[in-house]
Amino acid sequence: MKILRYSAVILGLSFLNLQAQRPAERLIQATIPAPSLADSAFDTPTEQPLIICLPPSYHSSEARYPVVYFLPGFTTDVTEMIDGTFQKLNIGTALDELIAAGKIKEMIFVVANGRNFLGGSFYVNSPVTGNWEDFIVKDVVQYVDRNFRTQAKAESRGISGSSMGGFGAVNLGMRHPDVFGAVYSLSPGLFDEEGLTNQGMFVPDDKIAQYLAKQEELYALPESEAKEAFKTFISDLYGAVSLSKYFWAFSYAYGAAFSPNLEKGVPYIDYPFSRSGDGVELNRQALQNYINGFGGQAEKVRANKGNLLKLKGLIIDIGARDPYKWIVQGSRHFARLLQEAGIPHELVEHDGGHEDRLRERVENHLLTFFSEKLVSD
């Protein structure tokens, strides 16, 4: 969850089709079909970018390899795992160096997209922005298995990610142990019981007033005009490079992911507050939707205990100095729930912040974890 050069990144990207790659290419930038994203209210593109890093021996052997899937954070583009954005990280180079040094086994590393015009999908299914959970679990995994020599089984697939992607890794890992056998989550978006309050989405009260004013403005327009006006509004929020406007945009993305409602007007969100005379009325069910997005962890652990016990490994990796304190609190809360439920896991805390140690955590911890946990040929 960091401010990025949102518009500049979009304008600067050019993704190559897999067919255009040279036969010996090992760092592949592909555009793949995404049928799971069809029929969304905002017409999410049904082709999405994907990065595939193949191991050194790939083109000189017939071996099949385990696969690590990585889910980027909010507003983060897939290319930022190879262009040096994160402490000069290039995941392809890192893999080659670690494999050559004998520190990790050979594996395929895949970076999947989770970004949309709102900034992020949270990797969940939503009629507003598309079925992003299905996109990862079905479209991406099936594409990789069909086009590359993979060990196509759960015990040879790992799911990982940072921030929004850290949440996605935990959520998809606990829901789909038949697809992913191990989870490594970096700085995940997780709430404890007070997480939504501490995150500050509705604090101070003028945030609610701003949202309701914009909602009324959009409701007054014909639907097609409202859609375009809303997209322009979101683009302008990111273009302003303002922390307050960034988090305003984040709140729309969060609502579209976790409290969607197509019966409402644009932006199709069940917002927890509405006008009531001179005051504001609370919709408790909508508020619960927002709480259950990153939160509701006790119920999620209870409901998915059997799935969590199937995982070969689960690590939550956080920076004790993360400026988003609710992430630290939420991750510790989640770890306590796992411990109480008797679910094997590890909570790892380092002295860094939110993503300022991402390269070091990926190279020295995440990759070695999957090298040990995933079944190889």
N, C-alpha and C positions, 0 to 999 in steps of 0.2 A: 504494500500500500504506500506508494510513493508518487510524487509529482513527476511526470515525465513530459517530454516534449511531444505531446500527444499528436498534434496535427503534423508536426515535422516528421515524426516517425512514419505516419501513414503515407505521406507524400513520398518519402524516401525509399519505400520498400518495393522490391520487384521480385516476386517469387517465381522460381523456375519449376516447370513441370518435371516430373520424374523422368519422362521419356527424353528430355533434353539433356540429361546428365551423361557424361562420358561413362563408358562401362566400368572404369576403374575408380570412379568418384566415390569417396567415402564420407564426405560431408555434403549431404543432399538437402536442398531447400525445395520442397514439393508443395504443390497445391492439390488437395485431395477432395473427393466428394464428401459432402456432409449432409446426407439425406435426413438425418435426425433433426436438423435445424429448419426443415421446411415448415411452412404454414404458421410461422410465428407472426404476431401482430405487427411487428416492425420489419418484416421481410428480411430476416437475417440471412446473409449470403449462404448458399448451400455448397460453396467451395471454401475451404479454409487452409491456411498455411500450416506447414508441418516441417520440422527439422529432424533428420535422421542422421545419426553419427554411427558409421559402421566400424568395427574393430580392424586392426592391422591385417589380420590373416583372412579377412572375409573373401577377397577375390582370388586367393590362392589355395583355398580349401573348400571342402564340401560340408564343413561343420555347421551345426545349428547353434544359435547363441541365445542366452537369456536377454531379456529386454527390460530396461529401466525407463519408465515414463515420467516426465517432469512437467508439472503444471505451473506456469508462471503466475506472478502476482497481479494485482489490480493495475490496469492500464499498461502492463508490461508486454512488449512484443516478443515473439519467439526468437527473433534475431538477437535479442539482448543477451542471450546465453552464449553467443559466439562472437559478438562484436566488441567485447571489452568493457561494456557498461558496468558490470559488476567487478570492480577491482581488477580490470583487464582479463577477466575470465574468457577463455575460449574453450568450451566444453570438449570439442573434438581434440584439440591439442592436449588438454589435461588428461583425457583418456589415454591417448597415445603414450604420453610420458609415464603415467602410472603403470600402464601395462608393460612398457619396456623395462621399468624398474622392478617389475615383479611384485608390485604392491597390490594389484588387483587382477582378477581374471578378465578375459576378453568378454565384452558385452556390447549390445546395441543400446544406444541412448537416444531417446525420442523426446523432443520438446513439442508439446501440443498447445494450440491456441485456446485461450479462454476469454479473449478480449472482444468486446463489441462496441457499438457506438456510445453506450453508456459508460464504458470503461472496463466492465467486467461482468462475467456471467455467473461467477461463483461455482461454476461446474455443476449446476442443478438444472432440472427440467422446469421450464416455465413457458406457458402459452404466449407470454409477452415477447420474450427474446429467443425462444427456441429450447429444444431439449438437449442441453449441453452435457448432462450426465450420460445420456444415450450416445451422444457424439463421441465422448471419450471411450466409454465401455464397449460400444459397438463399432462405430465408423472408424475410429483411429486404430483400435486394436486389430480389427479385422483387416484393415488396409495394410498394416505392418506385417501381419502374419501371412497375408497373401502375396506380398511383393518382396519379402525378404526371408532369409533362412533363419527362422526363429525357433526357439523351444516353445511351442504353442501350448503352454499349460500354465496354470496359476502359480505353481511352485517355481517357475522360471520367469515370472513377471513381477516387477516391483513398481509401486506407485509412489511418487514423491512430488514435492512442490514447496513454494515459498509464499507466505502471507495468505492471500486469497487462495493460491494454489496449495498452501499448506493445509488450509481447511478442506480443499477439494480432495487432497490425498487421504486425509483421515476419513472423510465422509464416504468416498468411493471405496476405500479399503475396507471399511466396516460393513458396507452394503454389498460388496461384490468380492468375497474371498474366493469365489469360483473363477474370477478373472485375475485378481492380483493377490500374490502370496505374501508380500511384505510391504511395509509402509515406513517411509521416512519423511516426517513433516517438519518443515522449517518455519518458525514464527507464525503458526497457524492462527487464523481468525477464529477464536473460540471465546465464548462468554461463560462466566460463572453466573450465579444467581443475580448479581447486580451489573452484569456486563453491558447490557444495553444502556443503562443509566450512565455508567462510567465512560462508555464510548462517546456519549454526548450528542447523539443524533437529533434529539429533541430539546437540547439545552443550548442556549437560553430560549425562552419562549418565542423570541422573534423569529427563530428558525421555523416554528410551526406557522406563524403568521405569513412568512414569506412563501412557504409551500402552498398554503391555502389560497393566497392571492394568485399565484401562478396557475394553480389548478382551476380556479374560477375563470381566469383568462383563457385557458385552453378549452374548457367546457363550452365557452361561448362561441367557439369556432366550429365550422363543419369538420367532420372527422378527418378527412384527407388534409385539410389545411392545418388542423391541430397537430397532426403527425409531423408535418414538415416544420411547423413552428417549434415544436418540441425538440426535434433533432438539431435545429439551428441554435436553440437555447442551450442545449447540452454542449454543443461544439464551442459556443462562446464562453461557457463556464471554464472549459479546459484551456481555451485560448488566452484567458485572462492571467493564467499562471498565478493564481491567488489561492492560498491555503483554504480560506473559508469557502471559496467557490468550488474548489476541488472536492471538499467534503460535502458540499451541497449536491454536486453531481453524484458522489458516492451514495448518498441517501436514496437517490432515484434508482440507481442500479441495484441496491440492496432490496428496495421495495419491489422492483420488478421481478427479482429472483425469488423472494421469499413470501411476498404477499400480493401475487398477481390476481387481477380480476378483470376479465374482458367485458364484463357487464358495466363496468365503470367507463367513463370517457378517458381519452388520452390524459395521462400516461398509463392507464389501465392498472392502477395500483389501489389496493385497499389500504388507504392511509388511516392510521389510528385516530386521527382527529378530524372534526368537521365543525363548521359554523353552527352555533346555536344561539340565536339572538345576538347579544353583544358579547357572548362568551364562546367557549369551545367545548364541544362534547367529545367524550372518549368512546371509541369503539373497542371494547375489550378483546374481541376475537381477533381483530386486525392487529392490536398491540401484541397479542400472543404469537401471531405469525412472525412479527419482527423479533420477538424474544427467541423463538424457536429456530431462527435462521442460524446464527452462530451459537445459540444457546440450547436450552432443553437437553443438556448433556446427560443428565441422570436417566431420563426416559430413553434416550438414544442408546446408551450403554446397556440398559436393561433389555431393550427390544433386540439389540444386535449382539448380545453376549455370545451366543453360539457362533456367529460369524467371526467375531473378534478372536475367539479361541482357536480358530482355524489358521490364523496368520502365523507365519514362520518368524515374524519379528515386527515390532512396532516401536518406533522412536519418535518422541516429540522433542525438538531441538529449539531452544529459545535463548535470546539474549537478555540477561538480567537487567541491562540498561535500555531495553526497548522503550522508546518514548510513548508507545501505545501500551500503557500499563495494564489495560484491560486484557491484552493478549497474554501477558505474563500470568496474571491472575486466573484467566480462563484456562490456560494450559495446565497450571498447577491443579486447578479444580478438576479438570478432566483426568489428570494422572491419579488423583486421589480416588476418583470414581472407579477407574480401572483397577486400582489396587484393592479396593473394597470388594470388587466383583471377582477378584482372583484371576484377572486377565494379565498375562505376561506383557511387560512393556518396559520402556526406559524413558525417563524424563531427563534430558541433558540441558544444563544451563551453562552458558559461557558469559564472559564479561563484556560482550559487545552489545550492539543495539539491534535494530530491526533487520536491516539487510547489509550492514556495513562489514559483515564477516561472511557474506554469502559464498565468495570464492573459496575461502579457507574451509568452511563447513562442508561444501560440496566435495572438494578435492580430498580432504583428509578424513572425512567422516561418512558422508552419504555414500560415496562410491565404494569405500571399503566395506561398509555395512552390507550393501547389496552383493558385493563380490563374495562375501561369506554366506549370505542367506539364500541366494538364488541358485537353483540347480542348473549346472552347465552340462554340455555334451561331454 
